[in-house]
Amino acid sequence: MSIPRVAGAAAGRSGVCSTKPRSHRSLPLTTFAAVFLFSAASSGLVLLAGCSLDELPENPSFVTVESAAKRVPLPDGGSIERRYLVDGVATDPEWADIPYSYVAVGPENGNQGGSFLVAIKAAHDSTRLYMLVQWPDAEPNQLGPRLVWDPERNLTPTGCDTLLVGCSWNLVDANEDRLAVMWDLGDAADGNGPFRERGCQVACHGDMHPLSGAVDVWQWRAARTNPVNYPLFGSVRVGFADDGYADGAGRVDDAGTSFFRDNYELIPCADGSSPVPLKVAVALDVDQQPTTRGNDNMRPCEYVFDGSGSIPGGEPFDCTTRNNPCRLFNQEDVVEWTTGDDLSALLLTRPANEAARESRHDIEARGRWEAVLSPGNIQVKGTWTLEMSRLLLVGNGDDIDFDWRSQEPQYLAIAVMNNSGRIHSGSPVIELRFEP
């Protein structure tokens, strides 16, 4: 199934610069879409091709949620539920008729982040809300914390580290790219004013929560929630964004099982504690070959398989194992583990039991990063494309509900985090209104 992607020239109600894109892309924030981008590192404006200062799109005070059909037509004459296309690939059938709005984000409404434009589209099918958010990022940060093998750390070597022997691993607590959407639940405020006037300033700084009232917080994380491959229907798999809230008492996750858990346990060592990777059972396919099904449908490089031999086809990992799953190339040439081999420090999953998921699992989301190339195929920039979907009505006190028939606005703010959980670029307050 091939679906055409959104053209970069699709103009929002605020418009874009006059230069036309050179290729058919879904990325409005590219060199060839010719909008302004700002860079904190350059301490000023970065002018991209074809723009002048007068052509900078106005920062809208509102985003309209356009009405859309529940099913999206396909080029072959068939159709598919819109919900099944929340995959981080913006296609023409989904989004071409819905205009972009551009919002300037930066440190003024954030915390030490850079300044640039974020492109937003929003739609509803009378049952679910859909959002498309795109922003520039020179490179993706989507690995998160890692376990790095360092045999020299083992002060009491046993002759051969089997990957399950302790004191030979370092926990590298790397971060990830994130995007948070904060919704006013009606009366969020701090000592300087309400959320609908101050936005992220009310809930993103200081103690990271409002002094009164509450905000609903959707947080997409490139390492902890995006790679979840939960089977939604048939071959359709979805990722997620974490659902939480913040009120006068603090910031917490909604009720439900977390999408991620530690892929290690800590043991005492001579120079402090050390992580030891957890064993994950091997699942076998119809040909009795190891698959990733037992590892939450994740890439095998992310995990350590069970080396006990208790499962047919299981093979112990040691320093002479040739099937090192972290070797992506020249697999047959692998004769030993080497310093620097790494594994994910996280295991990702979503429980099949609805009672265990609860409201933390309300938001389906998938983001994809794509390099932006010059005519000479040289990377000049990159862009994240994030699609999100949630039921309009969920009926939880800690979640916002949307009435698509109402003309009353909802107030939100967006925070973009580049490989950080705290430093971010924030938007001003945005009014979201449903199409009459």
TIMARLUM-58527 format. One record per residue (C-alpha): residue number from 1; residue in three letters; x, y, z. Coordinates in steps of 0.05 Angstrom, whole numbers, plus 32768, in hexadecimal, padded with zeros to 4 digits. Each point is the difference from the previous one (the first is absolute). Layout:
<rs>
(r NUM "ala" (X Y Z))
...
</rs>
This chain:
<rs>
(r 1 "met" (8000 8000 8000))
(r 2 "ser" (801E 8042 7FEA))
(r 3 "ile" (7FE1 8041 8016))
(r 4 "pro" (8018 8043 7FE5))
(r 5 "arg" (801F 802D 8034))
(r 6 "val" (7FEC 8047 800F))
(r 7 "ala" (8022 8034 7FD4))
(r 8 "gly" (802C 8031 8025))
(r 9 "ala" (7FE0 8039 7FDB))
(r 10 "ala" (7FBC 7FF6 8022))
(r 11 "ala" (7FF4 8044 801E))
(r 12 "gly" (7FDF 800C 8043))
(r 13 "arg" (7FD3 803B 800F))
(r 14 "ser" (803E 8026 8015))
(r 15 "gly" (8024 7FEF 7FBF))
(r 16 "val" (8048 7FEE 7FF1))
(r 17 "cys" (8038 8023 7FDA))
(r 18 "ser" (7FF5 8007 7FB6))
(r 19 "thr" (8036 7FD0 7FE8))
(r 20 "lys" (7FE4 7FBE 7FE9))
(r 21 "pro" (801B 7FBD 8019))
(r 22 "arg" (802C 7FD9 7FD0))
(r 23 "ser" (7FE4 7FBD 8013))
(r 24 "his" (7FBE 7FE0 8017))
(r 25 "arg" (800B 7FFA 804B))
(r 26 "ser" (7FD9 7FFE 8041))
(r 27 "leu" (8032 802F 8022))
(r 28 "pro" (7FEA 8048 8002))
(r 29 "leu" (803C 8013 802A))
(r 30 "thr" (8036 7FF3 7FCD))
(r 31 "thr" (8030 8029 7FD8))
(r 32 "phe" (7FD4 7FF7 7FC3))
(r 33 "ala" (7FBF 8011 8023))
(r 34 "ala" (8024 8042 800C))
(r 35 "val" (7FE5 8015 8043))
(r 36 "phe" (802A 8023 8035))
(r 37 "leu" (8023 7FD7 8034))
(r 38 "phe" (8023 801C 803C))
(r 39 "ser" (803D 7FE4 8022))
(r 40 "ala" (8015 800D 8047))
(r 41 "ala" (8047 7FED 7FEE))
(r 42 "ser" (8006 8036 7FCB))
(r 43 "ser" (7FE6 8036 8030))
(r 44 "gly" (7FD1 801B 7FCB))
(r 45 "leu" (7FD5 7FF3 7FC4))
(r 46 "val" (8014 7FCC 7FCE))
(r 47 "leu" (7FE4 8015 7FBD))
(r 48 "leu" (7FEF 7FC7 7FD2))
(r 49 "ala" (7FF8 8002 7FB5))
(r 50 "gly" (7FCB 802D 7FE2))
(r 51 "cys" (7FE9 8024 803F))
(r 52 "ser" (8001 8047 8017))
(r 53 "leu" (7FF0 8019 8045))
(r 54 "asp" (7FBC 8019 7FE9))
(r 55 "glu" (7FED 7FBA 7FE9))
(r 56 "leu" (8007 7FDF 8044))
(r 57 "pro" (7FBD 7FDE 800F))
(r 58 "glu" (7FD9 8021 8037))
(r 59 "asn" (7FFC 7FDA 8041))
(r 60 "pro" (7FB7 7FEA 8004))
(r 61 "ser" (7FDA 8007 8041))
(r 62 "phe" (7FD5 7FC5 7FEC))
(r 63 "val" (8000 7FBE 7FDB))
(r 64 "thr" (7FC0 7FE7 7FE0))
(r 65 "val" (7FED 7FB6 8006))
(r 66 "glu" (7FE5 7FEF 7FBB))
(r 67 "ser" (7FC9 7FCC 7FF6))
(r 68 "ala" (8018 7FC2 7FDD))
(r 69 "ala" (7FE4 7FBC 7FEB))
(r 70 "lys" (800C 7FC3 802B))
(r 71 "arg" (801B 7FDB 7FC4))
(r 72 "val" (8037 8017 7FD2))
(r 73 "pro" (7FFC 7FEF 7FB6))
(r 74 "leu" (803B 7FD9 7FE2))
(r 75 "pro" (801D 8006 7FBA))
(r 76 "asp" (7FE7 7FBA 7FEF))
(r 77 "gly" (7FB8 8014 800C))
(r 78 "gly" (7FFB 7FE2 8045))
(r 79 "ser" (8001 8023 8043))
(r 80 "ile" (801E 7FF9 8046))
(r 81 "glu" (7FED 801B 8044))
(r 82 "arg" (8022 8042 800E))
(r 83 "arg" (8017 7FE5 8043))
(r 84 "tyr" (802A 7FCB 7FDE))
(r 85 "leu" (802A 8035 7FDC))
(r 86 "val" (801C 801E 8040))
(r 87 "asp" (8045 7FE9 7FEB))
(r 88 "gly" (802C 803F 7FFC))
(r 89 "val" (7FF8 8003 7FB5))
(r 90 "ala" (7FD4 803A 7FEB))
(r 91 "thr" (7FDB 7FED 7FC0))
(r 92 "asp" (7FD5 8029 7FD0))
(r 93 "pro" (7FC0 7FD8 800B))
(r 94 "glu" (8006 800E 804B))
(r 95 "trp" (8017 8048 8002))
(r 96 "ala" (8002 8023 7FBD))
(r 97 "asp" (7FBD 8024 800A))
(r 98 "ile" (8012 8017 8046))
(r 99 "pro" (802A 8040 8002))
(r 100 "tyr" (803F 8009 8029))
(r 101 "ser" (8005 8031 8038))
(r 102 "tyr" (8046 8017 8016))
(r 103 "val" (8012 800F 8048))
(r 104 "ala" (8042 801F 8015))
(r 105 "val" (801F 7FDD 803C))
(r 106 "gly" (803D 8016 8028))
(r 107 "pro" (801E 800F 8044))
(r 108 "glu" (7FD1 803A 800D))
(r 109 "asn" (7FC9 7FCD 800E))
(r 110 "gly" (802F 7FC7 8010))
(r 111 "asn" (8040 7FF0 8024))
(r 112 "gln" (8042 800D 7FDC))
(r 113 "gly" (7FE9 7FDE 7FBF))
(r 114 "gly" (800C 801A 7FBA))
(r 115 "ser" (7FD0 802A 7FD6))
(r 116 "phe" (7FDD 7FE4 7FC2))
(r 117 "leu" (7FBC 7FF4 7FE0))
(r 118 "val" (7FD3 7FC5 800E))
(r 119 "ala" (7FCC 7FEC 7FCC))
(r 120 "ile" (7FBD 7FE6 8019))
(r 121 "lys" (7FC3 7FE0 7FE0))
(r 122 "ala" (7FC3 7FE8 8027))
(r 123 "ala" (7FC2 7FD7 7FEB))
(r 124 "his" (7FC7 7FD9 801F))
(r 125 "asp" (7FD1 7FCA 7FE6))
(r 126 "ser" (7FCB 800D 8036))
(r 127 "thr" (801F 7FC7 8029))
(r 128 "arg" (804B 800E 8003))
(r 129 "leu" (802E 803C 7FFF))
(r 130 "tyr" (803C 7FFD 7FD1))
(r 131 "met" (803D 802D 8003))
(r 132 "leu" (803C 8007 7FD2))
(r 133 "val" (803C 8024 801C))
(r 134 "gln" (8041 800C 7FDA))
(r 135 "trp" (803F 8022 8018))
(r 136 "pro" (8049 8006 7FEB))
(r 137 "asp" (8036 7FD6 8021))
(r 138 "ala" (8046 7FF7 7FE3))
(r 139 "glu" (8005 7FB9 8019))
(r 140 "pro" (7FD2 7FCF 8024))
(r 141 "asn" (800D 7FEB 8048))
(r 142 "gln" (7FD7 7FC1 8008))
(r 143 "leu" (802B 7FCC 8023))
(r 144 "gly" (7FF6 8016 8048))
(r 145 "pro" (8029 7FE1 8039))
(r 146 "arg" (8030 7FC9 7FEC))
(r 147 "leu" (8027 7FC8 8021))
(r 148 "val" (8048 8002 7FE6))
(r 149 "trp" (802E 7FC3 8007))
(r 150 "asp" (8042 8012 801F))
(r 151 "pro" (8028 7FC3 8014))
(r 152 "glu" (8037 802B 801F))
(r 153 "arg" (7FCD 8015 8035))
(r 154 "asn" (7FFC 7FB9 801A))
(r 155 "leu" (8032 8003 803A))
(r 156 "thr" (7FF9 7FB6 800E))
(r 157 "pro" (8000 7FE2 7FBA))
(r 158 "thr" (7FE5 7FBA 7FF7))
(r 159 "gly" (8025 7FF1 7FBE))
(r 160 "cys" (7FC5 8010 7FD2))
(r 161 "asp" (7FC7 802F 800B))
(r 162 "thr" (7FC0 7FDB 7FEC))
(r 163 "leu" (7FD8 8041 7FFD))
(r 164 "leu" (7FDD 7FE9 803F))
(r 165 "val" (803D 8006 802D))
(r 166 "gly" (8000 8041 8027))
(r 167 "cys" (8032 8038 8008))
(r 168 "ser" (800E 8004 7FB5))
(r 169 "trp" (7FC8 802F 7FEC))
(r 170 "asn" (7FF7 804B 8002))
(r 171 "leu" (7FBD 8022 8001))
(r 172 "val" (8002 803C 7FD0))
(r 173 "asp" (7FC3 8029 8013))
(r 174 "ala" (7FF6 8020 7FBC))
(r 175 "asn" (7FC2 8029 7FF3))
(r 176 "glu" (7FD2 8005 7FC4))
(r 177 "asp" (7FD7 802F 7FD5))
(r 178 "arg" (7FBB 8011 801C))
(r 179 "leu" (7FC3 8029 7FF2))
(r 180 "ala" (7FCC 8012 8035))
(r 181 "val" (7FBB 801D 7FF5))
(r 182 "met" (7FE0 8020 803E))
(r 183 "trp" (7FB5 800D 8004))
(r 184 "asp" (7FDF 802E 8032))
(r 185 "leu" (7FCC 7FD8 8027))
(r 186 "gly" (7FDB 803F 800F))
(r 187 "asp" (8022 8028 8037))
(r 188 "ala" (804B 7FF3 7FFF))
(r 189 "ala" (8028 803B 801A))
(r 190 "asp" (803E 8016 8024))
(r 191 "gly" (800D 803F 8029))
(r 192 "asn" (8006 802B 7FC1))
(r 193 "gly" (7FC1 7FEC 7FDA))
(r 194 "pro" (7FD7 7FC8 7FE1))
(r 195 "phe" (8017 7FCD 7FCD))
(r 196 "arg" (7FD6 801E 7FC9))
(r 197 "glu" (802B 803F 8005))
(r 198 "arg" (8044 7FE2 8013))
(r 199 "gly" (7FFF 7FBA 7FE4))
(r 200 "cys" (803D 7FD6 800E))
(r 201 "gln" (801B 8033 8031))
(r 202 "val" (7FCA 7FE7 8030))
(r 203 "ala" (8012 7FB6 7FFE))
(r 204 "cys" (8046 7FF7 7FE2))
(r 205 "his" (802E 8028 802D))
(r 206 "gly" (8014 8000 8049))
(r 207 "asp" (7FDE 7FC4 801F))
(r 208 "met" (7FE3 7FEB 7FBC))
(r 209 "his" (7FB7 8006 8014))
(r 210 "pro" (7FCC 8037 8009))
(r 211 "leu" (7FF3 801C 8045))
(r 212 "ser" (7FB5 7FF7 7FF7))
(r 213 "gly" (7FD3 7FDD 7FCF))
(r 214 "ala" (801B 7FCA 7FD2))
(r 215 "val" (801B 7FF2 7FBB))
(r 216 "asp" (7FFB 7FC1 7FD6))
(r 217 "val" (8046 7FEE 7FE6))
(r 218 "trp" (800D 7FD5 7FC2))
(r 219 "gln" (8049 7FEE 7FFA))
(r 220 "trp" (801C 7FDC 7FC3))
(r 221 "arg" (8045 7FE3 800C))
(r 222 "ala" (802D 7FE9 7FC7))
(r 223 "ala" (801F 7FC7 8029))
(r 224 "arg" (7FCD 7FED 8036))
(r 225 "thr" (7FBD 8002 7FDC))
(r 226 "asn" (800A 800A 7FB5))
(r 227 "pro" (801E 7FBB 7FEF))
(r 228 "val" (7FC8 7FD8 8022))
(r 229 "asn" (7FE3 7FD3 7FCA))
(r 230 "tyr" (7FBC 7FEE 801C))
(r 231 "pro" (7FD4 7FD9 7FCF))
(r 232 "leu" (7FC2 802A 7FF6))
(r 233 "phe" (7FDF 7FD9 7FC8))
(r 234 "gly" (801D 7FCC 7FD1))
(r 235 "ser" (8045 8019 7FEA))
(r 236 "val" (7FF2 8046 801B))
(r 237 "arg" (802D 8012 803A))
(r 238 "val" (8000 803F 8029))
(r 239 "gly" (802D 8026 802F))
(r 240 "phe" (7FEB 802E 8038))
(r 241 "ala" (8009 8040 8027))
(r 242 "asp" (7FFE 7FFF 804C))
(r 243 "asp" (7FC2 801F 801F))
(r 244 "gly" (8008 8025 8042))
(r 245 "tyr" (7FEA 803E 8024))
(r 246 "ala" (801A 8036 802E))
(r 247 "asp" (7FDB 8024 8038))
(r 248 "gly" (8011 8026 803F))
(r 249 "ala" (801C 7FC1 8021))
(r 250 "gly" (8031 7FEF 7FC8))
(r 251 "arg" (8007 7FDC 7FBE))
(r 252 "val" (7FED 7FB7 7FF8))
(r 253 "asp" (7FEF 7FCC 7FCC))
(r 254 "asp" (7FB9 7FEA 7FF5))
(r 255 "ala" (7FEA 7FBE 801D))
(r 256 "gly" (8019 7FC4 7FDA))
(r 257 "thr" (803E 7FD5 7FF1))
(r 258 "ser" (803E 8024 7FE7))
(r 259 "phe" (8016 7FF6 7FB8))
(r 260 "phe" (8048 7FF3 8016))
(r 261 "arg" (8026 7FDD 8037))
(r 262 "asp" (8049 7FF5 8010))
(r 263 "asn" (8026 7FCD 7FD7))
(r 264 "tyr" (8031 7FF4 8039))
(r 265 "glu" (8008 7FF6 804A))
(r 266 "leu" (8036 8021 802A))
(r 267 "ile" (8033 7FD7 8027))
(r 268 "pro" (8037 8018 802F))
(r 269 "cys" (8047 8004 7FE3))
(r 270 "ala" (8043 8015 801C))
(r 271 "asp" (7FF9 8046 7FE2))
(r 272 "gly" (7FB6 8008 800D))
(r 273 "ser" (7FC1 7FE2 7FE2))
(r 274 "ser" (7FFE 7FE2 7FBA))
(r 275 "pro" (7FC6 7FEE 7FD3))
(r 276 "val" (7FF6 7FB9 7FE8))
(r 277 "pro" (7FD4 7FF6 7FC3))
(r 278 "leu" (7FC1 7FD8 800C))
(r 279 "lys" (7FF5 7FBE 7FDB))
(r 280 "val" (7FC8 8000 7FCD))
(r 281 "ala" (7FE4 7FBE 7FE7))
(r 282 "val" (800A 7FED 7FB7))
(r 283 "ala" (7FC0 7FF9 7FD7))
(r 284 "leu" (8002 7FD2 7FC2))
(r 285 "asp" (7FDE 8009 7FBD))
(r 286 "val" (7FE1 7FC7 7FD7))
(r 287 "asp" (8046 7FEC 7FE8))
(r 288 "gln" (8018 7FFC 8048))
(r 289 "gln" (802C 803D 7FF7))
(r 290 "pro" (8005 8036 8036))
(r 291 "thr" (7FD2 803B 7FF6))
(r 292 "thr" (7FF3 8041 8025))
(r 293 "arg" (7FB9 7FEE 8015))
(r 294 "gly" (8018 7FEF 8046))
(r 295 "asn" (8021 8044 8004))
(r 296 "asp" (7FC2 802A 7FF6))
(r 297 "asn" (8009 8000 7FB5))
(r 298 "met" (803F 802A 8006))
(r 299 "arg" (8042 7FFB 7FDB))
(r 300 "pro" (802B 7FC7 801A))
(r 301 "cys" (803C 802E 8009))
(r 302 "glu" (7FD9 8022 8037))
(r 303 "tyr" (8000 7FC4 802E))
(r 304 "val" (8026 7FC6 801E))
(r 305 "phe" (7FE2 7FBD 7FF0))
(r 306 "asp" (7FF7 7FC9 8033))
(r 307 "gly" (8041 7FD8 7FFF))
(r 308 "ser" (7FE9 7FC8 802E))
(r 309 "gly" (7FF3 7FD0 7FC7))
(r 310 "ser" (7FBD 7FEF 801E))
(r 311 "ile" (7FDC 8016 7FC1))
(r 312 "pro" (800E 7FDA 7FC0))
(r 313 "gly" (802A 802B 7FD2))
(r 314 "gly" (801B 802A 8038))
(r 315 "glu" (804A 800D 7FFD))
(r 316 "pro" (802A 801B 803A))
(r 317 "phe" (8022 8042 7FF6))
(r 318 "asp" (8049 8002 8013))
(r 319 "cys" (803F 8021 7FE6))
(r 320 "thr" (8004 7FCE 7FC6))
(r 321 "thr" (7FB7 8002 7FEB))
(r 322 "arg" (7FFA 800C 7FB6))
(r 323 "asn" (7FB7 8014 8002))
(r 324 "asn" (800C 8041 8025))
(r 325 "pro" (7FBE 8025 7FF1))
(r 326 "cys" (8022 8043 8007))
(r 327 "arg" (802B 7FF3 7FC3))
(r 328 "leu" (7FD9 801D 7FC6))
(r 329 "phe" (8033 7FF1 7FCA))
(r 330 "asn" (8031 7FC7 7FF0))
(r 331 "gln" (7FDC 7FD2 8030))
(r 332 "glu" (8029 7FC4 7FEC))
(r 333 "asp" (8041 8024 8011))
(r 334 "val" (7FED 800B 8048))
(r 335 "val" (802B 7FD7 802E))
(r 336 "glu" (7FFB 8025 8041))
(r 337 "trp" (7FDE 8039 8025))
(r 338 "thr" (8029 8040 8000))
(r 339 "thr" (8002 803D 802D))
(r 340 "gly" (7FC8 802F 7FED))
(r 341 "asp" (7FCC 7FCC 7FEC))
(r 342 "asp" (7FBE 801A 801C))
(r 343 "leu" (7FB9 7FEB 8010))
(r 344 "ser" (7FC2 8028 8011))
(r 345 "ala" (7FF8 800E 804A))
(r 346 "leu" (7FB5 7FFE 7FF5))
(r 347 "leu" (7FCD 7FCA 7FEF))
(r 348 "leu" (7FC2 801C 7FDE))
(r 349 "thr" (7FBB 7FE0 8001))
(r 350 "arg" (7FB6 800C 8003))
(r 351 "pro" (7FD5 7FCF 8028))
(r 352 "ala" (7FC9 7FDD 7FDA))
(r 353 "asn" (7FD3 8006 803D))
(r 354 "glu" (7FD6 803F 7FFA))
(r 355 "ala" (7FF9 8005 804B))
(r 356 "ala" (804C 8006 8006))
(r 357 "arg" (8005 8036 7FCB))
(r 358 "glu" (7FCC 8030 801C))
(r 359 "ser" (8004 804A 7FEB))
(r 360 "arg" (804C 8003 7FFA))
(r 361 "his" (7FF9 7FDD 7FBD))
(r 362 "asp" (7FCC 802E 7FE0))
(r 363 "ile" (802C 8023 7FCD))
(r 364 "glu" (8017 7FDA 7FC3))
(r 365 "ala" (803C 8022 7FE0))
(r 366 "arg" (803A 7FF4 7FD0))
(r 367 "gly" (8039 802D 7FED))
(r 368 "arg" (8032 7FF9 7FC7))
(r 369 "trp" (803F 8028 7FF4))
(r 370 "glu" (8016 800E 7FB9))
(r 371 "ala" (803F 8020 7FE6))
(r 372 "val" (7FF8 803D 7FD3))
(r 373 "leu" (8030 7FFB 7FC5))
(r 374 "ser" (801C 8035 7FD2))
(r 375 "pro" (7FFF 7FF5 7FB4))
(r 376 "gly" (8045 7FE0 8009))
(r 377 "asn" (7FE3 7FCE 8032))
(r 378 "ile" (8024 8022 803A))
(r 379 "gln" (7FD9 8002 8041))
(r 380 "val" (7FF1 8048 8011))
(r 381 "lys" (7FCC 7FF6 8036))
(r 382 "gly" (7FCE 7FCE 801B))
(r 383 "thr" (7FB8 7FFF 8016))
(r 384 "trp" (7FD4 7FD9 8030))
(r 385 "thr" (7FBA 7FF0 7FE9))
(r 386 "leu" (7FD2 7FEB 8039))
(r 387 "glu" (7FB8 7FE8 7FF9))
(r 388 "met" (7FD3 7FF8 803D))
(r 389 "ser" (7FBA 7FE6 800A))
(r 390 "arg" (7FD2 7FFD 803C))
(r 391 "leu" (7FB6 7FF6 800D))
(r 392 "leu" (7FDB 8042 8006))
(r 393 "leu" (7FDC 7FE9 803E))
(r 394 "val" (8022 7FD3 8034))
(r 395 "gly" (7FDA 8014 803F))
(r 396 "asn" (803B 8003 8031))
(r 397 "gly" (8007 8039 8031))
(r 398 "asp" (804B 8007 7FF0))
(r 399 "asp" (7FF6 8002 7FB4))
(r 400 "ile" (7FE4 8036 7FD3))
(r 401 "asp" (7FC0 7FF0 7FDA))
(r 402 "phe" (7FF1 8020 7FBD))
(r 403 "asp" (7FBA 8013 7FE6))
(r 404 "trp" (8006 8009 7FB5))
(r 405 "arg" (7FBC 8022 7FFE))
(r 406 "ser" (8016 8037 8030))
(r 407 "gln" (801D 8042 7FEB))
(r 408 "glu" (8022 800A 8043))
(r 409 "pro" (804C 7FFE 7FF7))
(r 410 "gln" (8030 7FD1 8022))
(r 411 "tyr" (8043 801D 8017))
(r 412 "leu" (8041 7FDB 7FF4))
(r 413 "ala" (804A 800B 7FFD))
(r 414 "ile" (8037 7FD7 7FDF))
(r 415 "ala" (8046 7FF1 801A))
(r 416 "val" (8036 7FE3 7FD3))
(r 417 "met" (803B 7FDE 8023))
(r 418 "asn" (803F 7FF2 7FD9))
(r 419 "asn" (8021 7FC4 8023))
(r 420 "ser" (7FEA 8019 8044))
(r 421 "gly" (7FC9 7FF6 8033))
(r 422 "arg" (8002 8048 8019))
(r 423 "ile" (8021 8030 7FD0))
(r 424 "his" (7FCB 8012 7FCD))
(r 425 "ser" (7FE5 8031 7FCD))
(r 426 "gly" (7FBB 8017 8013))
(r 427 "ser" (7FC5 801C 7FD9))
(r 428 "pro" (7FD3 8039 8014))
(r 429 "val" (7FB9 7FEE 8013))
(r 430 "ile" (7FD9 7FE2 7FC6))
(r 431 "glu" (7FB5 8001 7FFA))
(r 432 "leu" (7FE5 7FC0 7FE0))
(r 433 "arg" (7FBB 8008 7FE1))
(r 434 "phe" (7FD6 7FCB 7FDD))
(r 435 "glu" (7FE7 8010 7FBA))
(r 436 "pro" (7FB7 8017 8003))
</rs>
